[in-house]
């Protein structure tokens, strides 16, 4: 019964935490969209410099301190992950959130169950859960970006044939398309207006997006900028290639659905059976949790579970 209460408390805690986090991120996104609609980028920049709140000062100081501790390269990679996930957070802020959630989960589990092993397990799961959410957001945003690319490239080729320059086409995309494509191209437009070379702005956008399909577009544009050529025809060819790759990915996902489901079931079944047996007969399962041999057996089983899950995932994860 205590174990059920602890599970319920942990679930309730994470639900409230991510509900509040999602609500805060949604409000911040709405404010950013309004600023982009009604204010010029330079004016917003000056206003932000003039009105720096105490929270922003603390955030900058925290970022500077974490860059010294973890290294500039690590901080840049974590910040890139947050950008790809569409989260207005710094990488080390997410690390701090993960550690905070892990400590709270450990204390709650230790208070409810009174067992250090179970508390450590809850702490590990709590630390990994935010990063799983980040990975989910990255995949979701990248998928949305790729599914918008067909319409985006059609708009690019038609605009170029109508006589618009490439930068004018970028401006049209930033106004007509929806996020995340519009936000990325709007950033390229702002950077070029502030004096950054177009090739550098596109290269940095390619790095932020992190898609091999989009790299084809950037490479084609950069080559055309240097040697010339009919960019509209090249864009049409790349668009057809991307559509074929999306179709092929869909077919592979359908064919490997059984394998992916088998991997999830095999990973979840032992844990579900263990919880069921603990609920039905706690005394029968108690030696597995309290004795040294039982704890070692649980650790070995968890390691083998993770290895098996990743092996199955590797088998069904076919790159296109």
GUNUDO-753407 format. One record per atom (N, C-alpha, C): x, y, z. Coordinates in steps of 0.02 Angstrom, whole numbers, padded with zeros to 5 digits, always signed. Example, Ala and Ser with C-alpha at 12.3 -4.5 7.8 and 13.67 -1.06 7.14 Angstrom:
2
+00660-00284+00390;+00615-00225+00390;+00660-00165+00390;+00642-00112+00354;+00684-00053+00357;+00645+00002+00394;
***
This chain:
320
+00041-00060+00000;+00000+00000+00000;+00043+00063+00000;+00098+00061+00039;+00143+00119+00042;+00175+00131-00026;+00191+00076-00061;+00222+00082-00127;+00174+00114-00176;+00110+00096-00173;+00060+00126-00217;+00053+00201-00203;+00053+00219-00138;+00048+00289-00120;+00108+00329-00146;+00167+00298-00141;+00228+00332-00165;+00225+00342-00240;+00201+00292-00277;+00195+00299-00349;+00146+00354-00367;+00090+00356-00331;+00040+00408-00344;+00067+00477-00329;+00104+00484-00274;+00133+00549-00256;+00185+00572-00307;+00226+00524-00331;+00276+00542-00381;+00242+00563-00446;+00191+00526-00467;+00155+00543-00528;+00122+00612-00522;+00090+00624-00464;+00057+00689-00453;+00107+00746-00454;+00166+00734-00424;+00218+00786-00421;+00242+00804-00492;+00257+00753-00532;+00282+00766-00600;+00228+00798-00644;+00165+00777-00633;+00111+00806-00672;+00104+00881-00658;+00105+00900-00594;+00099+00970-00575;+00159+01010-00600;+00219+00980-00593;+00280+01015-00614;+00279+01031-00689;+00264+00982-00730;+00266+00994-00802;+00205+01032-00827;+00150+01030-00790;+00093+01073-00807;+00111+01146-00797;+00143+01161-00740;+00164+01230-00727;+00218+01252-00776;+00266+01207-00791;+00319+01224-00839;+00291+01237-00908;+00245+01194-00931;+00214+01205-00996;+00173+01268-00999;+00138+01285-00943;+00099+01347-00941;+00145+01408-00946;+00201+01405-00910;+00248+01462-00912;+00279+01470-00981;+00298+01414-01013;+00327+01418-01080;+00277+01443-01131;+00214+01423-01122;+00162+01446-01169;+00152+01521-01164;+00150+01548-01102;+00143+01620-01092;+00202+01657-01122;+00262+01630-01112;+00321+01663-01139;+00321+01662-01215;+00296+01608-01244;+00293+01604-01317;+00243+01654-01345;+00186+01662-01312;+00136+01710-01334;+00164+01781-01333;+00199+01798-01279;+00230+01864-01275;+00281+01875-01331;+00322+01824-01345;+00372+01830-01398;+00339+01840-01466;+00284+01805-01479;+00249+01813-01542;+00221+01884-01549;+00194+01911-01495;+00168+01979-01499;+00223+02030-01511;+00280+02019-01479;+00337+02065-01489;+00361+02062-01561;+00362+02002-01590;+00384+01996-01659;+00335+02028-01708;+00271+02030-01691;+00222+02058-01735;+00222+02135-01733;+00229+02164-01674;+00218+02235-01666;+00281+02276-01652;+00338+02244-01646;+00399+02281-01629;+00456+02260-01675;+00497+02307-01692;+00557+02292-01732;+00608+02258-01689;+00649+02217-01721;+00698+02178-01683;+00747+02222-01645;+00771+02275-01677;+00820+02319-01644;+00789+02356-01585;+00726+02377-01593;+00693+02411-01537;+00683+02365-01478;+00665+02302-01493;+00658+02253-01439;+00724+02242-01404;+00778+02238-01444;+00844+02227-01416;+00863+02284-01369;+00850+02347-01390;+00866+02404-01348;+00824+02404-01284;+00759+02387-01291;+00716+02386-01233;+00738+02333-01183;+00760+02275-01208;+00783+02223-01163;+00847+02245-01127;+00891+02282-01162;+00952+02306-01130;+00936+02358-01076;+00884+02400-01089;+00868+02452-01041;+00833+02425-00980;+00790+02375-00989;+00749+02350-00934;+00770+02279-00918;+00826+02271-00886;+00851+02206-00865;+00828+02193-00794;+00787+02143-00785;+00760+02128-00719;+00812+02091-00677;+00795+02085-00613;+00839+02048-00568;+00845+01975-00588;+00788+01946-00611;+00790+01877-00634;+00835+01866-00693;+00835+01914-00740;+00880+01909-00797;+00953+01915-00777;+00967+01959-00729;+01036+01965-00705;+01059+01901-00672;+01015+01871-00631;+01033+01808-00599;+01043+01753-00652;+01001+01755-00704;+01006+01704-00756;+01073+01710-00793;+01093+01772-00808;+01157+01782-00842;+01215+01761-00798;+01211+01778-00733;+01264+01758-00687;+01268+01682-00682;+01210+01649-00680;+01208+01576-00676;+01237+01546-00739;+01220+01575-00797;+01247+01548-00859;+01323+01556-00862;+01348+01613-00840;+01420+01624-00841;+01456+01575-00794;+01426+01564-00735;+01457+01517-00687;+01456+01446-00714;+01401+01425-00744;+01396+01357-00770;+01442+01346-00830;+01453+01399-00870;+01500+01393-00925;+01571+01382-00900;+01587+01413-00844;+01653+01402-00815;+01660+01332-00787;+01606+01307-00756;+01610+01241-00725;+01608+01186-00778;+01560+01189-00824;+01550+01135-00872;+01587+01143-00938;+01612+01203-00952;+01647+01214-01015;+01602+01247-01066;+01632+01289-01107;+01593+01326-01158;+01564+01279-01210;+01601+01227-01230;+01576+01181-01281;+01515+01142-01256;+01519+01118-01194;+01462+01082-01165;+01402+01127-01159;+01413+01190-01137;+01357+01237-01131;+01326+01251-01199;+01366+01257-01251;+01340+01270-01318;+01298+01212-01343;+01321+01150-01330;+01283+01092-01351;+01216+01088-01315;+01216+01101-01250;+01154+01099-01212;+01106+01155-01234;+01133+01214-01246;+01091+01269-01271;+01061+01253-01339;+01101+01219-01381;+01075+01199-01447;+01018+01148-01440;+01024+01103-01392;+00970+01056-01379;+00906+01092-01358;+00913+01142-01315;+00854+01180-01293;+00822+01217-01352;+00864+01244-01396;+00837+01279-01455;+00801+01231-01501;+00831+01173-01513;+00798+01124-01557;+00733+01099-01527;+00729+01098-01461;+00667+01077-01428;+00615+01133-01426;+00636+01195-01442;+00590+01251-01439;+00575+01274-01369;+00622+01262-01322;+00613+01281-01252;+00653+01345-01238;+00622+01396-01208;+00659+01457-01192;+00700+01450-01128;+00743+01400-01127;+00785+01387-01069;+00857+01378-01092;+00903+01391-01046;+00973+01375-01058;+00985+01302-01043;+01038+01274-01073;+01053+01204-01062;+01066+01188-00989;+01106+01229-00956;+01122+01216-00886;+01062+01230-00840;+01015+01270-00862;+00953+01278-00824;+00914+01212-00824;+00913+01178-00880;+00880+01113-00882;+00917+01062-00839;+00984+01066-00837;+01022+01022-00793;+01004+01036-00720;+00999+01100-00702;+00980+01118-00634;+00910+01094-00617;+00863+01100-00665;+00795+01075-00654;+00796+01000-00644;+00835+00964-00684;+00839+00891-00678;+00866+00871-00610;+00919+00904-00587;+00946+00889-00521;+00896+00905-00466;+00862+00962-00473;+00812+00980-00422;+00755+00930-00418;+00730+00909-00476;+00676+00860-00478;+00701+00793-00450;+00763+00775-00466;+00791+00712-00441;+00796+00713-00364;+00820+00768-00336;+00826+00772-00263;+00758+00770-00230;+00709+00806-00258;+00642+00805-00229;+00611+00735-00233;+00621+00702-00290;+00594+00634-00297;+00627+00586-00247;+00693+00594-00237;+00728+00552-00189;+00701+00562-00118;+00692+00625-00099;+00668+00639-00031;+00596+00615-00022;+00554+00624-00072;+00485+00601-00067;+00482+00525-00063;+00519+00491-00106;+00519+00417-00105;+00548+00391-00040;+00600+00423-00015;+00630+00401+00048;+00583+00413+00107;+00545+00468+00104;+00498+00482+00157;+00439+00434+00157;+00417+00415+00098;+00358+00371+00093;+00376+00298+00103;+00429+00275+00069;+00446+00204+00071;+00495+00187+00126;+00540+00233+00143;+00591+00218+00193;+00646+00173+00169;+00650+00161+00104;+00701+00117+00075;+00746+00157+00028;+00812+00154+00042;+00859+00193+00003;+00864+00171-00070;+00860+00105-00082;+00864+00080-00151;+00807+00105-00194;+00746+00101-00168;+00688+00126-00206;+00693+00202-00216;+00718+00238-00166;+00726+00310-00172;+00776+00328-00226;+00832+00291-00230;+00881+00303-00282;+00853+00289-00351;+00812+00237-00356;+00781+00221-00420;+00734+00277-00442;+00694+00302-00396;+00650+00358-00412;+00690+00420-00432;+00746+00432-00397;+00788+00490-00413;+00817+00484-00483;+00839+00424-00502;+00866+00414-00569;+00813+00426-00623;+00754+00398-00612;+00700+00407-00660;+00679+00481-00664;+00679+00515-00607;+00661+00585-00606;+00712+00628-00643;+00776+00609-00638;+00828+00647-00674;+00822+00637-00749;+00805+00577-00771;+00802+00562-00843;+00737+00587-00875;+00685+00595-00835;+00620+00613-00863;+00620+00680-00899;+00649+00734-00871;+00651+00798-00909;+00689+00792-00975;+00743+00753-00977;+00780+00745-01039;+00742+00704-01090;+00701+00657-01066;+00656+00622-01112;+00605+00669-01143;+00582+00717-01102;+00535+00767-01128;+00570+00812-01179;+00633+00831-01166;+00671+00871-01214;+00679+00833-01280;+00697+00768-01275;+00704+00727-01336;+00639+00723-01375;+00583+00716-01339;+00518+00714-01371;+00503+00780-01407;+00520+00837-01375;+00508+00902-01406;+00553+00911-01468;+00615+00888-01464;+00660+00894-01522;+00633+00854-01581;+00613+00792-01569;+00587+00751-01624;+00523+00780-01653;+00480+00806-01609;+00416+00835-01632;+00428+00897-01674;+00473+00940-01652;+00488+01002-01688;+00522+00987-01755;+00568+00939-01756;+00602+00922-01818;+00553+00891-01868;+00508+00849-01843;+00459+00819-01887;+00413+00873-01917;+00392+00921-01876;+00350+00975-01901;+00388+01017-01953;+00452+01028-01940;+00494+01067-01987;+00498+01031-02054;+00511+00966-02053;+00519+00929-02115;+00454+00925-02154;+00397+00917-02119;+00333+00913-02154;+00313+00981-02184;+00342+01035-02158;+00329+01101-02187;+00375+01117-02246;+00429+01078-02253;+00480+01095-02302;+00454+01089-02374;+00408+01043-02387;+00382+01036-02455;+00346+01100-02477;+00301+01125-02435;+00266+01188-02451;+00315+01247-02453;+00364+01245-02407;+00413+01299-02405;+00454+01301-02470;+00476+01244-02493;+00517+01242-02554;+00475+01260-02616;+00411+01240-02616;+00367+01261-02670;+00361+01337-02672;+00353+01367-02613;+00350+01440-02609;+00415+01473-02632;+00471+01442-02615;+00536+01470-02635;+00543+01468-02711;+00530+01411-02742;+00538+01405-02814;+00490+01451-02852;+00427+01455-02829;+00379+01499-02863;+00399+01573-02856;+00424+01591-02797;+00445+01661-02786;+00505+01679-02829;+00552+01632-02834;+00611+01645-02876;+00592+01652-02950;+00545+01610-02972;+00523+01615-03042;+00483+01680-03054;+00452+01706-03001;+00414+01768-03008;+00460+01830-03008;+00524+01820-02996;+00571+01876-02999;+00596+01902-02932;+00575+01870-02878;+00599+01892-02812;+00670+01867-02800;+00707+01905-02761;+00773+01882-02740;+00766+01830-02685;+00822+01798-02668;+00819+01747-02616;+00802+01777-02548;+00829+01835-02532;+00814+01867-02468;+00741+01889-02465;+00713+01913-02520;+00642+01929-02521;+00600+01866-02511;+00623+01811-02539;+00588+01747-02528;+00591+01726-02455;+00648+01736-02423;+00654+01721-02352;+00605+01763-02311;+00598+01826-02329;+00550+01869-02294;+00478+01845-02303;+00462+01823-02364;+00395+01796-02376;+00382+01734-02334;+00432+01690-02330;+00425+01629-02290;+00414+01646-02216;+00451+01694-02191;+00445+01713-02120;+00377+01742-02104;+00342+01770-02155;+00276+01799-02143;+00219+01751-02158;+00228+01708-02209;+00173+01666-02232;+00171+01597-02199;+00228+01570-02183;+00230+01502-02155;+00218+01505-02080;+00206+01446-02051;+00196+01439-01979;+00261+01415-01946;+00266+01424-01880;+00325+01396-01844;+00326+01320-01851;+00385+01289-01850;+00451+01319-01835;+00488+01346-01896;+00461+01335-01957;+00496+01359-02017;+00500+01435-02017;+00444+01467-02002;+00442+01541-02004;+00490+01572-01954;+00496+01543-01894;+00540+01572-01844;+00614+01565-01864;+00632+01509-01893;+00701+01500-01914;+00720+01546-01971;+00676+01553-02020;+00691+01598-02076;+00688+01671-02055;+00644+01687-02007;+00642+01755-01981;+00708+01773-01946;+00737+01725-01913;+00802+01738-01880;+00856+01749-01933;+00855+01710-01986;+00904+01721-02041;+00896+01791-02070;+00833+01812-02079;+00821+01879-02107;+00846+01933-02060;+00834+01926-01995;+00858+01976-01947;+00934+01979-01947;+00966+01921-01949;+01039+01920-01947;+01069+01952-02009;+01041+01939-02067;+01067+01970-02128;+01054+02045-02129;+00997+02067-02102;+00984+02138-02097;+01032+02174-02050;+01058+02137-02001;+01107+02165-01955;+01179+02160-01979;+01188+02134-02040;+01254+02134-02070;+01289+02067-02074;+01258+02014-02050;+01290+01949-02055;+01285+01923-02127;+01339+01893-02154;+01335+01865-02222;+01282+01810-02227;+01252+01806-02286;+01197+01758-02296;+01222+01687-02288;+01281+01671-02314;+01305+01602-02310;+01316+01582-02237;+01341+01628-02196;+01351+01612-02126;+01285+01604-02089;+01236+01647-02105;+01170+01641-02073;+01136+01576-02090;+01142+01555-02154;+01111+01491-02174;+01148+01432-02143;+01214+01436-02139;+01252+01381-02108;+01234+01373-02035;+01226+01429-01999;+01206+01425-01929;+01134+01399-01922;+01091+01417-01969;+01023+01390-01968;+01024+01315-01979;+01066+01292-02025;+01073+01220-02037;+01096+01184-01973;+01141+01215-01936;+01164+01185-01873;+01108+01184-01821;+01068+01237-01819;+01013+01239-01770;+00960+01187-01786;+00944+01179-01850;+00891+01132-01869;+00915+01060-01860;+00975+01043-01883;+01002+00977-01873;+00969+00923-01915;+00952+00940-01978;+00920+00892-02023;+00962+00882-02086;+00977+00820-02105;+01014+00808-02168;+00975+00833-02229;+00908+00829-02226;+00868+00853-02282;+00877+00928-02291;+00876+00965-02237;+00885+01037-02243;+00956+01055-02264;+01004+01013-02247;+01073+01025-02268;+01079+01025-02344;+01038+00984-02378;+01038+00984-02451;+01018+01053-02478;+00968+01083-02447;+00945+01149-02470;+00999+01202-02459;+01028+01202-02400;+01080+01251-02384;+01139+01244-02431;+01160+01182-02444;+01216+01171-02489;+01201+01196-02560;+01139+01182-02583;+01120+01205-02650;+01120+01281-02655;+01094+01314-02604;+01091+01387-02605;+01161+01417-02603;+01205+01389-02562;+01273+01415-02556;+01312+01406-02621;+01303+01348-02653;+01338+01336-02718;+01311+01384-02771;+01245+01393-02772;+01215+01438-02821;+01238+01510-02810;+01247+01530-02747;+01271+01597-02733;+01342+01608-02759;+01382+01555-02763;+01452+01561-02784;+01461+01553-02859;+01426+01504-02889;+01439+01488-02960;+01380+01505-03005;+01323+01523-02976;+01265+01538-03017;+01226+01476-03036;+01173+01485-03076;+01131+01429-03096;+01058+01444-03082;+01016+01399-03106;+00943+01406-03096;+00925+01376-03029;+00919+01418-02979;+00905+01394-02911;+00835+01365-02905;+00787+01391-02943;+00718+01367-02939;+00714+01293-02960;+00748+01275-03015;+00747+01205-03036;+00782+01160-02985;+00836+01184-02957;+00872+01144-02906;+00827+01133-02845;+00791+01186-02825;+00746+01180-02767;+00690+01130-02782;+00664+01129-02843;+00612+01080-02861;+00638+01009-02855;+00699+00997-02878;+00729+00930-02874;+00737+00909-02801;+00762+00955-02760;+00771+00940-02688;+00704+00928-02655;+00653+00966-02674;+00587+00956-02645;+00561+00886-02660;+00568+00864-02722;+00546+00797-02740;+00585+00744-02702;+00650+00756-02693;+00691+00708-02654;+00668+00704-02582;+00654+00762-02551;+00631+00762-02482;+00564+00728-02475;+00518+00740-02523;+00453+00707-02520;+00461+00631-02526;+00506+00608-02569;+00518+00536-02575;+00546+00507-02510;+00591+00544-02478;+00620+00521-02415;+00567+00518-02360;+00522+00567-02359;+00468+00566-02309;+00422+00507-02321;+00406+00494-02384;+00363+00437-02400;+00397+00371-02380;+00462+00365-02394;+00498+00304-02377;+00503+00295-02302;+00513+00350-02265;+00514+00345-02192;+00447+00320-02165;+00392+00344-02195;+00326+00321-02174;+00316+00247-02186;+00339+00222-02243;+00334+00150-02257;+00376+00109-02209;+00437+00133-02194;+00480+00097-02147;+00450+00097-02077;+00421+00153-02058;+00389+00157-01992;+00332+00108-01986;+00294+00100-02041;+00238+00052-02041;+00264-00020-02036;+00317-00036-02074;+00343-00104-02075;+00377-00123-02010;+00405-00074-01974;+00440-00089-01912;+00397-00076-01850;+00333-00063-01860;+00289-00048-01802;+00286-00107-01754;+00283-00168-01780;+00279-00227-01737;+00342-00234-01695;+00400-00223-01725;+00463-00228-01688;+00468-00175-01634;+00447-00114-01649;+00450-00061-01599;+00402-00075-01541;+00343-00100-01558;+00295-00117-01505;+00321-00175-01462;+00352-00224-01494;+00381-00280-01456;+00435-00255-01408;+00476-00208-01431;+00528-00181-01387;+00498-00146-01326;+00446-00107-01336;+00414-00072-01280;+00381-00121-01232;+00349-00173-01260;+00315-00222-01216;+00367-00262-01176;+00420-00283-01209;+00472-00321-01173;+00506-00279-01120;+00511-00214-01131;+00542-00170-01081;+00495-00157-01023;+00430-00152-01037;+00382-00134-00984;+00355-00195-00946;+00355-00254-00978;+00324-00312-00947;+00356-00333-00881;+00422-00340-00876;+00451-00359-00811;+00436-00309-00755;+00439-00245-00772;+00425-00194-00721;+00352-00198-00699;+00306-00206-00747;+00235-00211-00731;+00221-00274-00689;+00253-00330-00707;+00243-00391-00668;+00271-00384-00598;+00329-00351-00591;+00357-00340-00525;+00311-00298-00481;+00283-00244-00510;+00237-00202-00472;+00174-00240-00453;+00148-00281-00500;+00088-00320-00486;+00100-00370-00429;+00157-00405-00432;+00172-00454-00380;+00184-00420-00313;+00214-00359-00314;+00226-00324-00251;+00159-00302-00220;+00112-00282-00263;+00046-00261-00237;+00008-00321-00210;+00010-00378-00246;-00028-00437-00225;+00003-00471-00165;+00070-00474-00161;+00103-00509-00106;+00168-00472-00088;+00163-00419-00047;+00223-00381-00029;+00275-00422+00007;+00253-00469+00050;+00301-00510+00088;+00342-00555+00042;+00311-00577-00012;+00346-00620-00059;+00401-00582-00096;+00389-00518-00111;+00437-00478-00149;+00486-00440-00104;+00473-00437-00039;+00515-00397+00005;+00588-00419+00006;+00604-00484+00007;+00675-00503+00005;+00712-00478-00057;+00676-00470-00112;+00707-00445-00172;+00729-00372-00165;+00694-00335-00122;+00709-00264-00112;+00753-00250-00052;+00753-00293-00003;+00788-00279+00060;+00855-00315+00065;+00863-00373+00034;+00926-00410+00039;+00976-00387-00013;+01040-00397+00001;+01093-00376-00045;+01089-00414-00111;+01077-00480-00107;+01072-00520-00169;+01013-00497-00211;+00957-00482-00179;+00899-00459-00216;+00911-00392-00251;+00943-00346-00216;+00958-00281-00246;+01007-00288-00305;+01056-00332-00298;+01102-00345-00354;+01064-00374-00413;+01018-00420-00399;+00979-00450-00453;+00936-00398-00488;+00907-00352-00450;+00868-00298-00481;+00912-00254-00525;+00972-00237-00500;+01017-00196-00539;+01038-00230-00604;+01055-00295-00600;+01074-00331-00661;+01016-00335-00709;+00956-00347-00683;+00897-00351-00726;+00883-00285-00761;+00891-00230-00725;+00879-00164-00755;+00931-00150-00810;+00993-00167-00797;+01045-00156-00848;+01031-00198-00910;+01012-00261-00901;+00996-00303-00958;+00934-00279-00995;+00885-00252-00956;+00826-00224-00988;+00844-00166-01034;+00886-00121-01009;+00907-00063-01048;+00946-00085-01110;+00992-00133-01101;+01031-00158-01158;+00986-00190-01211;+00939-00231-01189;+00893-00263-01235;+00849-00214-01272;+00826-00163-01235;+00784-00112-01267;+00823-00075-01322;+00885-00056-01307;+00924-00019-01357;+00944-00064-01416;+00954-00128-01404;+00969-00173-01460;+00909-00178-01508;+00849-00187-01479;+00789-00191-01520;+00777-00125-01556;+00788-00070-01520;+00780-00003-01551;+00829+00006-01609;+00890-00019-01601;+00940-00012-01654;+00920-00054-01715;+00889-00111-01703;+00870-00154-01759;+00815-00121-01801;+00766-00091-01768;+00708-00063-01805;+00720+00010-01826;+00775+00041-01803;+00789+00111-01821;+00830+00111-01885;+00795+00113-01941;+00827+00111-02007;+00834+00183-02033;+00896+00202-02046;+00909+00270-02070;+00895+00274-02145;+00865+00330-02165;+00850+00343-02235;+00890+00403-02258;
***
